[in-house]
Amino acid sequence: MTVLSLNTKQKYGTLLAGNTAYYPGDYESIASVTVVGSSTGNITFSSIPQTYQHLQLRIYARTARPAVVIDNLWCQVNGSTNSGEYGYHIFYGDGTTTSFAGTATGSVSAVPMGAFPGDAANNGFGMSVIDIVDYTSTAKWKHFRGIGGFDVNTAQTARVNRFSWTWESLSAITSLSIDDQSGYSFSAGTYIGLYGIKG
Amino acid sequence: MAVTFYKIATVTVGSGGASTIEFTSIPQTYTDLQIALSARGTSTALYARAEINGNAGTNYSLKTIYGEGSGGTASQNDANTTYFDRFLMNSSAYTANTFSNAIMYIPNYTSSNKKCLMFDSVDETNATAAPMYMVAGVWNQTSAITSIKFTPNTGNFAQYSSATLYGISNS
């Protein structure tokens, strides 16, 4: 088919008619949740498309925990609460000391997504970025790698985290549910985005 | 809004394994490069080595901060080596079906400056201890980066190991 440009009167062999082809890129937003107004309980991404190579979670959050400043978010995959499927390791510092903690499977029914401030932080927020490689592979346990933390301008009531964990399953990841470790809600202003990265 | 993140190439290791994973003829049209790596070895390899532009000279230096569970936390200097080391991968002795999770970020890879980069890698093997490494390094050369090759420090990459090279544009 021949296309005639109305501007140049030139004939082209395709509908692009001399324009550069649009390419949408290989990093796409799948879904995001922003907490507006009152607090929200757990945040779940379900029916995750199986069309990407990797996933990335970007978390900007504060919890409704009233008194303790350091709070932890945890994640469950595909709705599983089976402690035999989760293992994790954390390497962190608080400005004075560094520590390492971790466990094989059997002791936790969810895994860490980083440390965040409670509402006592007075408008402070924490963040984490988590990369999940080959999340649709049926040959691999799913391996999460994250980094994040927060500072509220107070000595040793903040933390920088590097964390790693596995969901020990060969099933593709179809849902991720993020919650406060102690059951507190997410405060208004919290934002969690799920991104797909093509391969 | 401009699109700025593009896949350049993906390598997935097939049955029988592979001695290297290599990206060649890297386009010079992006601002930065990023590589996502999920790797396991066929032997006792604990690291994948990265070599740039086939350069085997003593042009690679890096600083590592790491935690290893029972080994505590520490920092290490590797100066004037012949490749970037410390890129964690799971050995064949690790629990079946476990692979490392790693990323390498190389800003300004076409510039005529020496090339700084960072990489970040973690292992899991269903144990109390597991290593986590964060590395900042420099390839002490001014050539544009046109190829990157990963090689296990012993043995081969196991089947299903994968690496994806991305280009990032600043406009």
Boltz contact constraints between the chains, C-beta under 6 A:
constraints:
  - contact:
      token1: [A, 25]
      token2: [B, 3]
      max_distance: 6.0
  - contact:
      token1: [A, 25]
      token2: [B, 5]
      max_distance: 6.0
  - contact:
      token1: [A, 26]
      token2: [B, 5]
      max_distance: 6.0
  - contact:
      token1: [A, 26]
      token2: [B, 6]
      max_distance: 6.0
  - contact:
      token1: [A, 26]
      token2: [B, 7]
      max_distance: 6.0
  - contact:
      token1: [A, 27]
      token2: [B, 5]
      max_distance: 6.0
  - contact:
      token1: [A, 53]
      token2: [B, 164]
      max_distance: 6.0
  - contact:
      token1: [A, 54]
      token2: [B, 36]
      max_distance: 6.0
  - contact:
      token1: [A, 87]
      token2: [B, 126]
      max_distance: 6.0
  - contact:
      token1: [A, 89]
      token2: [B, 130]
      max_distance: 6.0
  - contact:
      token1: [A, 91]
      token2: [B, 67]
      max_distance: 6.0
  - contact:
      token1: [A, 91]
      token2: [B, 132]
      max_distance: 6.0
  - contact:
      token1: [A, 98]
      token2: [B, 73]
      max_distance: 6.0
  - contact:
      token1: [A, 100]
      token2: [B, 67]
      max_distance: 6.0
  - contact:
      token1: [A, 100]
      token2: [B, 69]
      max_distance: 6.0
  - contact:
      token1: [A, 100]
      token2: [B, 73]
      max_distance: 6.0
  - contact:
      token1: [A, 102]
      token2: [B, 69]
      max_distance: 6.0
  - contact:
      token1: [A, 102]
      token2: [B, 128]
      max_distance: 6.0
  - contact:
      token1: [A, 104]
      token2: [B, 126]
      max_distance: 6.0
  - contact:
      token1: [A, 104]
      token2: [B, 127]
      max_distance: 6.0
  - contact:
      token1: [A, 104]
      token2: [B, 128]
      max_distance: 6.0
  - contact:
      token1: [A, 105]
      token2: [B, 126]
      max_distance: 6.0
  - contact:
      token1: [A, 133]
      token2: [B, 36]
      max_distance: 6.0
  - contact:
      token1: [A, 133]
      token2: [B, 38]
      max_distance: 6.0
  - contact:
      token1: [A, 133]
      token2: [B, 101]
      max_distance: 6.0
  - contact:
      token1: [A, 134]
      token2: [B, 38]
      max_distance: 6.0
  - contact:
      token1: [A, 134]
      token2: [B, 162]
      max_distance: 6.0
  - contact:
      token1: [A, 139]
      token2: [B, 160]
      max_distance: 6.0
  - contact:
      token1: [A, 140]
      token2: [B, 97]
      max_distance: 6.0
  - contact:
      token1: [A, 140]
      token2: [B, 99]
      max_distance: 6.0
  - contact:
      token1: [A, 141]
      token2: [B, 97]
      max_distance: 6.0
  - contact:
      token1: [A, 141]
      token2: [B, 98]
      max_distance: 6.0
  - contact:
      token1: [A, 143]
      token2: [B, 101]
      max_distance: 6.0
  - contact:
      token1: [A, 143]
      token2: [B, 124]
      max_distance: 6.0
  - contact:
      token1: [A, 145]
      token2: [B, 101]
      max_distance: 6.0
  - contact:
      token1: [A, 145]
      token2: [B, 122]
      max_distance: 6.0
  - contact:
      token1: [A, 162]
      token2: [B, 132]
      max_distance: 6.0
  - contact:
      token1: [A, 164]
      token2: [B, 122]
      max_distance: 6.0
  - contact:
      token1: [A, 164]
      token2: [B, 124]
      max_distance: 6.0
  - contact:
      token1: [A, 164]
      token2: [B, 132]
      max_distance: 6.0
  - contact:
      token1: [A, 166]
      token2: [B, 124]
      max_distance: 6.0
  - contact:
      token1: [A, 198]
      token2: [B, 7]
      max_distance: 6.0
  - contact:
      token1: [A, 199]
      token2: [B, 10]
      max_distance: 6.0
  - contact:
      token1: [A, 199]
      token2: [B, 164]
      max_distance: 6.0
